[in-house]
């Protein structure tokens, strides 16, 4: 792509009326010059292609009238070369032969006109005026096209920069939002025996299962981001119940069970899709597939899939990590225990999909293992 011309340079090209007459016959050169000079055309002369090139190298010409047959390099070859090197220069071919073949050849190399010797003065003047007019139009078109390309290029760069800025801003906002969510979730978890690593494991287990069961990428991202808030309602659970190391009494279980509804009340009522998903997970991750869960006793697919996914992920993490009331179970033992409740506590299809990714589960467990507790082996 050529560099767009500035307005001054462009105007200088348009105002240029210099004409180079290239012919090996001096009388022809003089006659053409004699015809053009009175009409305000500055003219110069060259006897062959070599001299013409020297003239063109040192002086800008708007138009070149060039003989077809000259000693050495032919006029056709000269014009073809010059128009390729200097597209701002126009050309008219001059020849002693009135031939349609030559006329077509002249047009093919890019000449604007074709004059046959001997010629009338009016023929020369009309061809020159037409050639310069056509040259001016082509230069104007070129200038506008290059300016348009430059404007498009500049605006494209500006648009891309704006899009990059928006993308960075959205990324920063998303990361800030996720960090806020995680810190809020950790605030609740710190009151329990769990750790901040539980939040990461839970979110990645949920995302893995969501992707494996075919949910959309956007939905998987929402579940990954929202799932750390599944136990946010524990903020409202008294410490003497929440931190009790032994088995809950019936009354204490009723208190702890309230955290699902408390979490739902905290998160519900927002128009944000993320908080809607988080509210669903908080409210339904303790529901059981057979309808014996809480707080509403939902059954089967009446439990939103986000809740069914979180239920499996939460149970898996609880069993494979150490809690105040139990040691960490090995992966094999955990799978065995959870499969006993396939179709009861857990969605059977989702559970099968979950355990078909054992290698990924182990990787997540090990990557986000509690720093003070070694992860148990895959099997005993």
C-alpha positions in Angstrom: 0.0 0.0 0.0 1.4 3.4 -1.0 1.8 6.0 1.7 -1.0 8.6 1.4 0.1 11.8 0.0 -0.2 15.0 2.0 -2.3 17.7 0.6 0.6 19.9 -0.6 2.3 17.0 -2.5 -1.0 16.0 -3.9 -1.8 19.5 -5.2 1.7 19.7 -6.7 1.0 16.5 -8.7 -2.4 17.9 -9.9 -0.8 21.2 -10.9 2.0 19.6 -12.8 1.7 20.1 -16.6 5.2 19.3 -17.6 5.4 17.2 -20.8 8.4 15.0 -22.0 8.5 14.4 -25.7 10.5 11.2 -26.5 11.2 10.6 -30.2 14.4 9.7 -32.1 13.4 12.2 -34.9 14.3 15.7 -33.9 11.8 17.4 -36.3 9.0 15.5 -34.7 10.1 16.5 -31.3 10.3 20.2 -32.3 6.9 20.1 -34.0 5.1 18.6 -31.0 6.9 21.1 -28.7 5.9 24.0 -31.0 2.2 22.9 -30.8 2.1 22.5 -27.1 4.2 25.5 -25.7 1.7 28.2 -26.7 -1.0 26.4 -24.7 0.9 26.7 -21.4 2.5 23.2 -21.4 6.2 23.3 -20.3 8.0 20.8 -22.6 11.3 18.9 -22.6 12.8 16.5 -25.1 14.6 13.1 -25.2 16.0 11.3 -28.3 15.7 7.8 -26.8 14.7 5.7 -23.8 18.1 6.2 -22.0 17.9 10.0 -22.2 14.2 9.9 -21.2 15.0 8.0 -18.0 17.6 10.6 -17.1 15.1 13.4 -17.6 12.5 11.5 -15.6 15.0 10.9 -12.7 15.7 14.6 -12.3 12.4 16.3 -13.1 8.7 15.4 -12.6 6.6 15.1 -15.7 2.8 14.8 -15.9 2.8 13.4 -19.4 5.1 11.6 -21.7 4.6 11.5 -25.5 6.7 8.6 -26.7 7.5 7.2 -30.1 6.8 3.5 -30.5 9.9 2.6 -32.6 13.2 4.0 -31.4 16.8 2.6 -31.4 17.6 0.5 -28.4 14.7 0.2 -25.9 11.4 0.5 -27.7 8.8 3.1 -26.7 6.4 0.3 -25.6 8.9 -1.1 -23.2 9.9 2.3 -21.9 6.2 3.3 -21.3 5.5 0.0 -19.6 8.4 0.4 -17.3 7.8 4.1 -16.5 4.1 3.7 -15.8 5.0 0.8 -13.4 7.7 2.9 -11.6 5.8 6.3 -11.7 2.1 5.8 -11.7 1.6 9.5 -11.5 3.0 9.9 -15.0 0.6 9.5 -18.0 1.7 8.5 -21.5 0.6 8.8 -25.1 2.1 6.7 -27.8 3.2 8.2 -31.1 3.8 6.1 -34.2 4.0 6.3 -38.0 1.9 3.1 -38.4 -1.9 3.2 -38.2 -2.4 -0.3 -36.8 -5.1 -1.7 -34.6 -2.5 -4.2 -33.2 -0.3 -1.3 -32.1 -3.2 0.6 -30.8 -4.3 -2.3 -28.6 -0.7 -2.8 -27.4 -0.5 0.8 -26.4 -3.7 0.5 -24.3 -2.4 -2.7 -22.7 0.8 -1.1 -21.5 -1.3 1.7 -19.9 -1.1 4.6 -22.4 -3.9 7.1 -22.4 -3.8 7.8 -26.1 -2.4 6.9 -29.5 -1.3 9.5 -32.2 -0.5 8.5 -35.8 2.1 10.5 -37.8 1.5 12.6 -39.7 -0.9 14.3 -37.3 -3.1 17.4 -37.1 -2.3 19.9 -34.4 -5.9 19.6 -33.0 -5.3 15.8 -32.7 -2.3 16.4 -30.5 -3.9 19.0 -28.4 -7.1 17.0 -27.8 -5.1 13.8 -26.9 -2.9 15.8 -24.5 -5.8 17.5 -22.8 -7.7 14.3 -22.5 -4.7 12.5 -21.1 -4.0 15.2 -18.5 -7.7 15.3 -17.5 -7.8 11.5 -17.1 -4.6 11.6 -15.1 -6.0 14.2 -12.8 -9.1 12.1 -12.2 -7.1 9.0 -11.5 -4.8 10.9 -9.1 -7.9 12.3 -7.3 -9.4 8.9 -7.0 -6.1 7.5 -5.7 -5.7 10.3 -3.2 -9.3 9.7 -1.9 -8.8 6.0 -1.8 -5.5 6.2 0.1 -7.0 8.7 2.5 -10.0 6.5 3.0 -7.7 3.5 3.6 -5.7 5.6 6.1 -8.9 6.7 7.9 -10.2 3.1 8.0 -6.8 1.9 9.3 -6.6 4.6 11.9 -10.1 4.0 13.1 -9.6 0.2 13.1 -6.5 0.7 15.3 -8.5 3.0 17.6 -11.4 0.5 17.7 -9.0 -2.4 18.4 -7.4 -0.4 21.2 -10.8 0.4 22.6 -11.8 -3.3 22.4 -8.5 -4.3 24.1 -9.2 -1.7 26.9 -12.7 -3.1 27.3 -11.4 -6.6 27.4 -8.8 -5.8 30.0 -11.4 -3.9 32.0 -13.9 -6.7 31.8 -11.2 -9.2 32.8 -10.1 -7.0 35.7 -13.8 -6.6 36.7 -14.4 -10.4 36.4 -11.3 -11.2 38.4 -12.2 -8.6 41.0 -15.7 -10.0 41.2 -14.5 -13.6 41.6 -12.0 -12.5 44.2 -14.7 -10.7 46.1 -16.9 -13.8 45.9 -14.1 -16.1 47.1 -13.3 -13.8 50.0 -16.9 -13.6 51.0 -17.2 -17.4 50.8 -13.9 -17.8 52.8 -15.3 -15.5 55.5 -18.1 -18.1 56.0 -15.8 -21.1 55.7 -13.3 -19.7 58.2 -16.0 -20.2 60.8 -16.1 -23.8 59.9 -13.4 -26.4 59.9 -12.9 -26.0 56.1 -10.2 -23.9 54.5 -9.9 -21.5 51.7 -8.6 -24.4 49.5 -12.1 -26.0 49.9 -13.5 -23.0 47.9 -11.1 -23.6 45.0 -11.6 -27.4 45.0 -15.4 -27.0 45.1 -15.5 -24.5 42.2 -13.2 -26.7 40.0 -15.1 -29.9 40.8 -18.3 -28.2 39.9 -16.9 -26.7 36.7 -15.5 -30.1 35.6 -18.8 -31.9 36.1 -20.7 -29.1 34.4 -18.5 -29.3 31.3 -18.5 -33.1 31.2 -22.4 -33.2 31.3 -22.5 -30.8 28.3 -23.5 -27.4 29.7 -22.6 -24.3 27.7 -19.2 -22.7 28.4 -20.9 -19.6 29.8 -23.0 -21.7 32.2 -19.9 -23.7 33.3 -18.1 -20.4 34.1 -21.1 -19.2 36.1 -21.2 -22.4 38.1 -17.5 -22.3 38.7 -17.7 -18.7 39.9 -20.9 -19.1 41.9 -20.3 -22.4 43.6 -17.9 -21.0 46.3 -20.9 -19.3 47.8 -22.8 -22.6 48.4 -22.3 -22.3 52.2 -22.5 -18.5 52.6 -25.5 -19.0 54.9 -23.2 -20.5 57.6 -22.6 -16.9 58.5 -25.9 -17.1 60.3 -25.1 -20.4 62.1 -24.1 -20.2 65.8 -20.5 -21.3 66.6 -21.6 -23.9 69.2 -23.4 -25.7 66.4 -21.2 -25.0 63.4 -18.0 -26.0 65.2 -19.3 -29.0 67.1 -17.0 -32.0 66.4 -19.5 -34.7 67.2 -22.8 -35.7 65.8 -25.6 -33.1 65.8 -28.7 -33.5 67.9 -32.0 -33.3 66.0 -32.4 -29.7 67.2 -28.8 -28.8 66.2 -29.3 -30.4 62.8 -32.4 -28.2 62.4 -30.2 -25.1 63.1 -27.4 -26.1 60.7 -30.0 -26.9 58.0 -31.1 -23.3 58.1 -27.9 -22.2 56.4 -29.3 -23.2 53.0 -32.3 -20.8 53.4 -30.1 -18.1 54.9 -27.7 -18.3 52.0 -30.6 -18.1 49.6 -32.0 -15.0 51.3 -28.5 -13.4 51.2 -28.0 -14.0 47.5 -31.5 -13.9 46.0 -33.3 -10.8 44.6 -30.5 -9.7 42.3 -30.8 -9.2 38.5 -27.2 -10.5 38.1 -27.1 -13.9 36.5 -24.1 -14.9 38.7 -26.0 -14.2 42.0 -29.1 -16.0 40.6 -27.0 -19.1 40.0 -25.3 -18.7 43.4 -28.6 -18.4 45.2 -29.9 -21.6 43.4 -26.7 -23.5 44.5 -26.9 -22.2 48.1 -30.6 -23.2 48.3 -30.5 -26.6 46.7 -27.1 -28.3 47.2 -28.4 -30.2 50.2 -31.4 -31.6 48.4 -31.3 -35.3 47.6 -32.2 -37.0 44.4 -34.7 -39.3 46.3 -36.4 -36.3 47.9 -35.1 -36.8 51.4 -32.8 -33.7 51.4 -33.4 -30.2 52.7 -34.7 -27.5 52.9 -37.6 -28.2 50.6 -37.4 -32.0 49.9 -37.1 -31.6 46.2 -36.8 -34.8 44.2 -35.1 -35.9 41.0 -34.8 -33.3 38.2 -37.0 -30.9 40.2 -33.7 -30.1 41.8 -31.9 -27.6 39.5 -28.9 -29.1 37.8 -26.6 -26.6 39.5 -27.7 -27.9 42.9 -27.3 -31.5 41.8 -23.7 -30.7 40.6 -22.8 -28.9 43.8 -24.2 -31.7 45.9 -21.8 -34.2 44.3 -18.8 -31.9 44.4 -19.4 -30.8 48.0 -19.8 -34.4 49.2 -16.7 -35.6 47.3 -14.6 -32.8 48.8 -15.9 -33.4 52.3 -15.0 -37.1 52.1 -11.6 -36.7 50.6 -10.4 -34.0 53.0 -9.9 -34.0 56.7 -12.6 -32.4 58.8 -12.9 -32.0 62.6 -15.2 -35.0 62.8 -13.3 -37.4 60.3 -10.0 -38.1 58.6 -9.6 -37.7 54.8 -10.8 -40.8 52.9 -8.9 -42.3 50.0 -10.3 -41.7 46.5 -11.3 -45.4 46.1 -13.2 -45.5 49.4 -14.9 -42.2 48.6 -16.1 -43.5 45.3 -17.4 -46.6 47.0 -19.3 -44.7 49.6 -20.9 -42.3 47.2 -21.9 -45.0 44.7 -23.9 -46.6 47.6 -26.1 -43.5 47.5 -26.4 -43.4 43.7 -29.9 -42.5 42.8 -30.6 -41.7 46.5 -28.5 -38.8 47.6 -27.0 -38.1 44.1 -28.2 -37.8 40.6 -27.1 -41.2 39.2 -26.2 -40.0 35.7 -24.2 -37.0 37.0 -22.4 -39.2 39.5 -21.3 -41.6 36.8 -20.0 -38.7 34.7 -18.2 -37.3 37.7 -16.4 -40.5 38.5 -15.5 -41.1 34.8 -13.0 -38.2 35.4 -11.1 -39.6 38.3 -7.7 -38.4 37.0 -9.0 -34.9 36.8 -10.5 -35.1 40.3 -7.2 -36.2 41.7 -5.4 -33.4 39.9 -7.7 -30.8 41.3 -7.5 -32.3 44.8 -3.7 -32.3 44.8 -3.4 -28.9 43.2 -5.6 -27.3 45.8 -4.7 -29.5 48.7 -4.8 -28.1 52.2 -1.3 -26.8 52.9 -1.0 -28.3 56.4 -2.5 -31.7 55.5 -1.0 -34.2 53.1 -3.4 -35.5 50.4 -4.3 -39.2 50.8 -3.2 -41.6 48.0 -5.5 -42.7 45.2 -6.0 -46.1 46.7 -4.7 -48.0 49.8 
